[in-house]
Structures are given as C-alpha cells and as structure tokens.
Amino acid sequence: MADIQKLEQIVSQVRRDIVRMVHQNNSGHPGGSLGCAEYFVALYNEIMTHQPNNWDMDGQNEDIFFLSNGHISPVFYSVLGRAGYFPVKEMATFRSLDSRLQGHPTPHEGLPGIRVASGSLGQGLSVALGAAQAKKLNKDNKLVFCLMGDGEQQEGQIWEAAMYAAAKKVDNIIATIDYNKAQIDGSTDEVLSLGNLKAKWEAFGWTVLEMNGNKMEEVIATLNKAKTLTGKGTPIMIMMTTQMGNGVDFMMGSHKWHGVAPNNEQLQSALAQNAETLGDY
Amino acid sequence: MKKYEIQNQQDTRSGFGAGLTELGRTNPNVVALCADLIGSLKMDQFIKENPERFFQIGIAEANMMGIAAGLTIGGKIPFAGTFANFATGRVYDQIRQSIAYSGKNVKIAASHAGLTLGEDGATHQILEDIGLMKMLPGMVVINPCDFNQTKAATIAAAAYDGPVYLRFGRPKVPNFTPVDQTFEIGKAVILNEGTDVTIFATGHLVWKAILAGEILAQQGISAEIINIHTIKPLDEKAVLASVQKTKCVVTAEEHQMNGGLGDSIAQLLAKQLPTPIEFVAVNDKFGESGTEEQLMTKYGINTPNIVEAVQKVIKRK
C-alpha cells in the first residue's frame, strides 16, 4: 500500500521547489508544474521501478519516463532531485548560465534522469514509442511512461504517434495528458478547442482512463490500474484532469500563471501554503 | 590524368541497401525505419532477413524521427530512411531537438537527393539538405559518390557513435571506387593529383569532376580532383594542403550554392588561406521535371560547367 501521507509530504516540498526555482530567476513555468506535482511524485516514488543512483541512458530493465511538454521542467527537476538523480542544491542553478537545469529539459548538459530534449511541443510521444519498441526488442518487460500537455494535442505529430502506437500494438506504454484545459493564450476552448479528446484517443485505438491528477490516492490507483492493462495489445492513455497552479491559491483557476514567476510577496504566500517537509535546497 | 574504370552503372541508393543488408547480418543492434518508401530506399533485403528489426512508420516522417531517437535508448542503431526532402526540411525541428540536441545515435538515410531525382520535379528535388544538416551542431554529413562508396559509408555510419546524415540518390551512375573499400568519415579522397587547380566535388558531381579533369588535361591544365564525401567534419588538412599547391579552387555539388560544400570550403579558405574560388552549384533556384542529364545541364552543374569554372578561376590566380 502506498503511504499517501508520505507522498503528500513530498508534494508539499516539490511545490516549494517549483515556486522557489521560478522566483529566483524570475522565469519559468509554475502553473503546469504545480498541476502535475502529484503525478510526478507518484511516478517517481511509488509507481516506477528505476535506479536514481545508477543512472544510465538506456534504462534497460527499468521503467522510464519522457516529458513531452518540457516547459514544466521545474516539477521534473524537483522530483528527479528529490528522488536522488542529482544533488538538490543544483536546483539553485535553474535557468542560469552553465547549469545542467536548462529552461527546458535536455540530456545535452548531462543531467541524470533526462533522456531526450523537449520544449518544442509534440515530439515526446514519438520518442517514448521508439523507446518502448527498443524495450520489446531487448525483451525488457518494464514500461515506458510519457506526459504531454493538453495544448500540445494541437500538434500534428501527436496524432501520427497515436495512429502508429495502436496500429503497431505498442502496449508497453502508459501515456498521460495533463488535461488542465489552459494554454498560453487562454483556455484550450478559446484558442483551439480540443473537442472530445477522450473520444479521439479511443477512436485512434487507445485504451483511455481518466483521473483527477490532484488527488494522490486516485493518481496511484489509476496508474496501478493502467499497469494491469499493459501487454494486452493496446497502448494506454490517461486523461489527467488537473488544476493549473494547484496548491498555491492565487495561481489556481487561471492560465495567467502558465509562464510567469511570483514576486517576493507572492513567493512568501506560496511558501506559507506549503510546508517545508524535506528541507529547502 | 589517372584513369578510372567503370565497374558498372548503379544507383547510390542500392549501395545503401547493400550496406544495410550487410549490417543486418553483422550488427544485431542495427534497426531500420521507413516512411512508406521501402522499394525506393532498397531496404527489401534487410527487411526480408530481419523482419523484427524493421519498423514501417507509414507516411509520418516527424513520428519516424522521434521513434528513431527513442530506439537509441536501449542501444539500437536506427537507420531512418525516406526521400531527402522528407528526411530533412519536413522534419527539421524533430531532427534538431529529438536527435541532434539530444545527442542520439540516429542515422538519417536520405535518398533521391538533388536534381537527379528527375521527373518528379522540384517538390521532391531538395537542394538545401546539406546546408540544413551541416548547420546542426554535432551532425555528421556524408554524401558518397557511387555504389561502392555508399555501401562503405553506410557501414561506417553504423560504427560511428552519433547522429549522421547520409545522402544518396536515385539514378544509376558510374561505379568506380574500390569494392569493399574502407570508408573513413571525414577523410577526403584524392582521386587525381594535379598542380593548376583543385576541384573539390561531392556526391554525383565527383564523376563529373573526373570527366572534367580529362577534358582539362587535353587543354594542358593539370587538375587535382578531391572527393569530399564527408562535408562535415570537413577534412581541413587535406583541403589546405591541396590549395597551397594549386592556388585556386572549384567546388562542385548537386546542391544550392548557399549552404553547401562550396560554402564550407570557402569559409575555411577565407579564414586560413584566401584563394580564388568558383562554385559549381545550383544558384538560388528550384528545379523542375526532366531527365537528370537535362537538369544538370540546365541548372549548370554538369561537366562543361566544371571545365568553364576551372578556366575562369585559373585566370583569377
């Protein structure tokens, strides 16, 4: 059984890391990062079998994860650091010159835990599918996870990958869409409606689950359920409803915090709402 | 002028197919991907022998480049094949982010490059691909000249750890380089030693340069002919050594003048050894339908164009 309380404590620290990283450079994407904190914490602390202290690019016989919507790098960095992939103090270098923690994630600077660059949207699922097929060739029965944004669903490459995965029965992948219904210019409905996104993925031949991504118990239960559905001939998609800015009251319910950093006062308010559980970096 | 014997007429894409087939037998990590052009890329034999190591992607090149990047995670060496136009311009950002910037060991196998694709016309005749690929940090760019060399280059690309752009073409052309040669990435091949001018040629223009060299020899001009099969990294040492001797240069390629082999040579010479240079390349134009010989003549990249360029550049010494 998952220790929900322990996971929630990690989430609280991750939220602090996110707002502090974005604040220190007055740049980055706190909204989507906060919305996905529970998902990342669940993946790296409960769901995936992985080796933070023995990192290698190939990740054979490990579950591996790809972030397609690379702009939510703060939550990725925080969770990787807290899981032991690199020293947490390195978060102080986020978005600074000579850092391994680039604005958008990349293996180019050698940061452990990052297997492909992302930021230019729509590419992550294809890469994840390639890695999933390499696992099959290697007779490696571990899984590949991939997170995408919902705005990103407007990219054509996603649907190339969607068609391919079902046609070729890539059934060792669990993809997730951060369904927060917001993007830079406004709500997804205003910018370019995604229509019935669930029906679209089902029509492409995927098994689609839904969950509230801000309820830890539900995240754990759904991801565990998704694991039981792998290996049955269809790829798995989880539509994960989240609240952008979750856990910081003034950031919630608005797309305005997509790519804006809090000022000093706002930082203090955000920190007051989330206890320091593991020690700030 | 050194004599070269034509062993047969073969397409460079078949050289790629032969190299891939050999890799299928010798390297279990080599896998192949194709976007609905198996026959054109000559992948049939590899697929027949290694069905589990072949991925038919369908007409979805962006997805193909991403899947190729992903396959390297787990130790595979993917060759992603399609026409050069769809292998570069169409998917530039996928190559840039998921392959080059991510440092992935992907081999981009690009066929039907340039004007010699022929009748299909300008939509497919990419003349910008070398430029696009050589601008990407860390990307190796190879454009071999005949069947034997393309086969050897394919095998060498698999042995190299990092992203490679391997460019080849559609038409049957003279196959004259040694069978089972060793291909050294980044190592220029001197085909003829000369004293009056250096002709640096790549791809299909290498044979045209040899023909030009024979004509020039009859005119009493001694041309050094160098096959630059690897445009990046450029064999700077070989280029400078030859130019120090001949003191003038012609470059020849089936590509736009902007961004091609000529650019790379000119940049090196401007920095280290300013020298008169003429460029045989397509000058800021799209191609059109026609036979390969018609097109090479109309767009100024045939044997007589090399001869003329040599005559012109020698006067500028």
Interface residues (C-beta under 8 A of the other chain):
Chain A: M57 D58 G59 Q60 I64 F66 T106 P107 H108 R115 V116 A117 S118 G119 S120 G122 Q123 G124 L125 S126 V127 A128 L129 G130 A131 A132 Q133 A134 K135 L137 N138 D140 G156 Q157 E160 A161 M163 Y164 A167 K168
Chain B: V31 E52 R53 F55 I57 G58 A60 A62 N63 M64 M65 G66 I67 A68 A69 G70 L71 T72 I73 G74 G75 K76 P78 D93 Q94 R96 Q97 S98 Y101 S102 G103 K104
